């Protein structure tokens, strides 16, 4: 975190409107010319339980959460199950203030709602505030909101106080409220916004240096999350059917798709379980519709059987898997990157699937479109792998990035005219699975096409689709399906999905994937500014793996630290599986406590790995290279 940025953390109870308030605050700042990045922390409860969202605000682009924060708006937990300090989980009502003090920077600002919170219940609050030069501004936001008609408006009052203490203009906030609120609640919200703003200016002497930085955008910006980007990428790729069952955090993609599909003539189905969801998507795709499904963790595990069916029947479909901490239900609302091996290998026999792991909203949009193209061109499942961090965090992106033409192309589908001359067996069935197909792909016919009928089965089959256990046929069909990957690899080399940053002639390297990309990039920038020589690569292509590209990267560095959010080093394991000769060059920096890396943790982890020292008291783990 730099001195010229604001990192605002709003904390309260789950169900208190923390997420929506922070999203509107971030959008208002974006519209006023600033760059923003949000980070969300929430419990696995419908209501109650400590939750917070950070909004990092800068004059220049930011793509990671900061190292701590410098402004706390603590609203208390109005749904707290127990306000007693002796309760099993402590005083839940107080946690939005008490549990957010450890990461508050020196010189930071605290605004807390005295209508719900009593700072004197925190034993050392005054001493810590003095020691850290915190600037404390108590205000009874709860009763202020009651005076204006609705207690929930204490969030709006808190934003008004924030604006007054940071020099923020209210115009963009008012504009957003006007867009989102019906008239009957708009007027009192605007009134309390200005009332709280004016009271803060009148009652408090501004003794702090924390302020909203300046900024101006060169072009129109959009505020979105990875979930938004995946959904919009699917829609623009021509997806017109989705089936699913809700499960955090995949639900956000499912919800956005369900809201938008009717506007483009598509269909969304919520079904009884994830087996049915994947099966429906495969069936819709077989009928000729671009289709998708998805889930998280245990829900995706249920999709293993239909996933194998799509591979054997060569039915194109796109699945998304939103990783969260496991095993089982684990930490259902916390991010982790421990489903990589699950997504790569959950199958019956040798799998044939594409797996892409985007690292930014832009990549999520691009690679979702790419997943549809590859799935429907090569007739196999393509999986978009992400996590709760990428799916839920929001940042501003140039709107022009999404100015693309929709792609309704159904992929490798044969026409009725072409079917007249296509190979058929003696019974008139189309030879759908031809041994000598170009790139291993026989154009598929769709139900209802003249001369297009064939059999579809999950068993091994011969060219027209009849079950066939002949050894020679088995080898021919398996080799043909696996042979697609040589062509897909060449295809992906042209797309260049891997992202590099840092000087090309750097001495040391970092390797990461998915949502840690922005954090590692910021860490690399800091390390190079401090005199280290570091470059990094963020890998998106998990299957097929970019073996040649990574080998070239590893050849150019002395050592490489693999940064990922899991306990077993799954990306490092995949890299060593594909590139075993580089095992002695790769070490691991791991985090699996339910919180994503901060840039400073990656910086300190890298220094410890290079110097061979222990990590300085962080919830991270360093695993040395195989030869150390």
Helices and strands as residue ranges (DSSP letters): E 6-13, H 18-31, E 35-41, E 50-58, E 69-74, H 95-98, E 104-113, G 119-121, H 125-131, E 135-139, H 141-147, G 151-153, H 154-166, H 171-180, H 183-203, E 221-225, H 226-236, E 241-244, H 251-261, G 262-264, E 267-270, H 274-286, E 291-295, H 297-301, H 304-313, E 317-323, H 340-345, E 353-356, H 361-378, E 381-387, H 388-392, E 394-398, G 399-402, H 416-419, G 438-440, H 471-495, E 499-502, E 508-513, G 514-516, H 517-529, E 534-539, E 541-543, H 547-555, E 559-564, H 570-578, G 580-585, E 586-590, H 599-611, E 621-623
